[in-house]
């Protein structure tokens, strides 16, 4: 650790490239906690967006017109508006309409914190896309396969959970992959409501240390690495789910 | 005495001397096109019934009515004295008693042969996994697929897939089996292996309804043959009589074309 700090200082002295995150303990802590917040936002929103996608795609096939209408309305609203506007809507708009609570110090506090609003907003945003992505997978499952499940006594829900969804996920993984990469990058918008994620932390660092171009490069490479890890994980998942003689598994 | 299986009130408790399936004046239209124009037939327990006829004559629709994959417009379908054409019908209960095998096998491609056979008893009937696995292995052996338990459908030939589909259906321990042109998508050399399996089932006393184009098979296996054309049953007879002495002109024309 000390060697890294030493190298950071030397780098600054010899080249003028000021990586305070290498040798300044305070900046380092800010950067790592920002990175942690970005990972936290991504993982939690990713999870909820998948839940929304799975449930929404199931509800889209509902026998009730109202349910289908509600799901489609939700998709239109969240797909047709910019994610930043959505975050503002929740944090500045909806938050003010909700009841306030008292925090531990007896102060008036909003029902949800900015981090919670960011998660809600990002989950709904990515979830709307996930519903459509899952739908594309579901529609690729032949009716005859569903009919076979019915003939074996499966209910509609049973057919969805045991047969349609496992097949649909395999079909829609490449598209899902894209959307989840997008979600990870969109977490940077939480900056706008002062969530101390990677971009927010970096901005604080470059404001204090006046090393804007350097931190910009660091920021870019950090996102490249984060998305790289996600894509690697998704590809590993895709490979682990390949079925011999089906879809991508056919080539094997 | 048969237990109430389907959830609708029985006309009277079913006894084995009554038809296990009794179809009376069933009509079904898809839009303006009437596929079934008043079809009636009775099947007794342990019988093998073959339904033959030209394409579009309503054969598949007819057998799909029996497990409620198709809802009919009017008429009565009694399965073990329970009315299938009744909005109160518990379709799932009915389907646990009536197995079905399809032309395109329709196996679940993400599951191995063994898992395909085991899935429904475990997921639907909530049966014990160990007991189901034992039964599934025995069924795969019965359809001569020992050694293929861990193969995925994509790794099996059409005939092998179709035999897995038969085992999958039998794993639910149905009282009745429906076969919807199960050899129509197969290579000629694999047709035989599937037919041998079905013949064994029929000989063991399983009630079987088959829609088929395999005339030789129908002649050998069926207790009774029904000939349908344009939504009506033109004639029915035991196979010897049906093939030796068809009464209706339409039957003669059809048999003349394919034999």
Interface residues (C-beta under 8 A of the other chain):
Chain A: X142 X144 X145 X147 X148 X149 X150 X151 X152 X153 X154 X155 X158 X162 X163 X166 X167 X170 X243 X244 X245 X246 X249 X250
Chain B: X67 X69 X91 X92 X93 X95 X96 X99 X100 X102 X104 X106 X107 X108 X109 X110 X119 X120 X123 X124 X125 X151 X152 X153 X154 X155 X165 X168 X169 X172
